[in-house]
């Protein structure tokens, strides 16, 4: 009896733990998207950040499945069709399939640095706590 139940219980625990982690990723991306829309005044910057937030979740999902966004049945081409990624961005991501989620976070970081250089695009004062967290220099 022990031999037949133990592997099933371990599998269930791992599945549940993975489900909790995935929920945390989705929750964090929703939080970031909400902060993005509240704090970024410039629609172009806000849209670029939002696109990479969405792409990040798809890239993580593909990576967890051991695939690239460009492989079937992943949604890379559909993300291009929907305007989430450009064809060039997807090609850049395809060059390094195991780094696709990091590509998205790097792009978000670059956009935030652009915002730092053009502070008129931010709805945050320099003395705001979140400003200090974003731009630790």
BELTA-V672680 format. One record per residue. N is the residue number from 0. RES is the residue in one letter. SS is DSSP state (H for helix, E for strand, L for the rest). PHI is phi in radians with two decimals (none if undefined). D_CENTER is the distance of its C-alpha to the mean C-alpha in Angstrom with 1 decimal. Layout:
N/RES/SS/PHI/D_CENTER, N/RES/SS/PHI/D_CENTER
This chain:
0/X/L/none/43.3, 1/X/H/-1.03/41.1, 2/X/H/-1.12/40.0, 3/X/H/-1.45/38.9, 4/X/H/-1.55/37.0, 5/X/H/-1.02/35.3, 6/X/H/-1.08/32.9, 7/X/H/-1.15/32.0, 8/X/H/-1.13/31.2, 9/X/H/-1.12/29.1, 10/X/H/-1.08/27.1, 11/X/H/-1.07/26.7, 12/X/H/-1.11/25.6, 13/X/H/-1.15/22.9, 14/X/H/-1.06/21.7, 15/X/H/-1.15/21.6, 16/X/H/-1.09/19.9, 17/X/H/-1.11/17.1, 18/X/H/-1.12/16.9, 19/X/H/-1.13/16.8, 20/X/H/-1.10/13.9, 21/X/H/-1.09/11.9, 22/X/H/-1.07/13.0, 23/X/H/-1.17/11.9, 24/X/H/-1.11/8.2, 25/X/H/-1.12/8.7, 26/X/H/-1.08/10.9, 27/X/H/-1.13/8.9, 28/X/H/-1.16/6.2, 29/X/H/-1.15/9.6, 30/X/H/-1.08/11.2, 31/X/H/-1.13/9.2, 32/X/H/-1.10/9.8, 33/X/H/-1.13/13.3, 34/X/H/-1.10/13.9, 35/X/H/-1.00/12.8, 36/X/H/-1.22/15.4, 37/X/H/-1.41/17.9, 38/X/H/-1.85/17.9, 39/X/E/-1.80/17.4, 40/X/L/-1.39/20.7, 41/X/L/-1.39/20.2, 42/X/H/-1.11/18.8, 43/X/H/-1.11/18.0, 44/X/H/-1.11/15.7, 45/X/H/-1.08/14.2, 46/X/H/-1.15/13.7, 47/X/H/-1.09/12.1, 48/X/H/-1.10/9.5, 49/X/H/-1.06/9.0, 50/X/H/-1.05/8.9, 51/X/H/-1.31/6.1, 52/X/H/-1.13/4.0, 53/X/H/-1.14/5.8, 54/X/H/-1.06/5.9, 55/X/H/-1.01/2.7, 56/X/H/-1.08/4.7, 57/X/H/-1.15/7.7, 58/X/H/-1.16/7.5, 59/X/H/-1.12/7.5, 60/X/H/-1.03/10.2, 61/X/H/-1.10/12.0, 62/X/H/-1.12/12.1, 63/X/H/-1.12/13.5, 64/X/L/-1.51/16.0, 65/X/L/1.33/17.0, 66/X/L/-2.20/16.3, 67/X/L/-1.72/14.8, 68/X/L/-1.05/13.2, 69/X/L/-1.47/16.6, 70/X/L/-1.47/18.6, 71/X/L/-1.27/20.2, 72/X/L/-1.69/19.2, 73/X/L/-1.24/15.5, 74/X/L/-1.72/14.4, 75/X/H/-0.91/13.9, 76/X/H/-1.06/17.1, 77/X/H/-1.17/16.6, 78/X/H/-1.14/13.4, 79/X/H/-1.20/15.8, 80/X/H/-1.05/18.5, 81/X/L/-1.43/16.6, 82/X/L/1.48/15.7, 83/X/L/-1.29/11.9, 84/X/L/-2.12/12.4, 85/X/L/-1.54/15.8, 86/X/H/-1.08/17.9, 87/X/H/-1.15/18.0, 88/X/H/-1.12/14.2, 89/X/H/-1.14/14.3, 90/X/H/-1.12/17.5, 91/X/H/-1.04/16.0, 92/X/H/-1.20/13.3, 93/X/H/-1.15/16.3, 94/X/H/-1.10/18.2, 95/X/L/-2.34/16.2, 96/X/H/-1.05/14.8, 97/X/H/-1.38/14.2, 98/X/H/-1.94/12.1, 99/X/H/-1.07/9.6, 100/X/H/-1.09/6.4, 101/X/H/-1.17/8.4, 102/X/H/-1.02/9.2, 103/X/H/-1.10/6.0, 104/X/H/-1.17/6.3, 105/X/H/-1.13/9.9, 106/X/H/-1.16/10.0, 107/X/H/-1.08/8.6, 108/X/H/-1.06/11.3, 109/X/H/-1.10/13.8, 110/X/H/-1.14/13.6, 111/X/H/-1.11/14.1, 112/X/H/-1.13/17.0, 113/X/H/-1.08/18.4, 114/X/H/-1.09/18.4, 115/X/H/-1.06/20.3, 116/X/H/-1.32/22.8, 117/X/L/-2.18/23.4, 118/X/H/-1.14/23.6, 119/X/H/-1.18/25.1, 120/X/H/-1.46/21.7, 121/X/E/-1.77/20.8, 122/X/L/-1.70/22.2, 123/X/L/-1.99/22.3, 124/X/L/-1.37/25.6, 125/X/L/-1.03/25.8, 126/X/L/-1.62/27.2, 127/X/L/-1.26/24.4, 128/X/H/-1.02/22.9, 129/X/H/-1.12/19.3, 130/X/H/-1.07/20.3, 131/X/H/-1.11/21.6, 132/X/H/-1.25/18.5, 133/X/H/-1.24/16.4, 134/X/L/-2.07/19.1, 135/X/L/-1.28/20.8, 136/X/L/-2.16/23.2
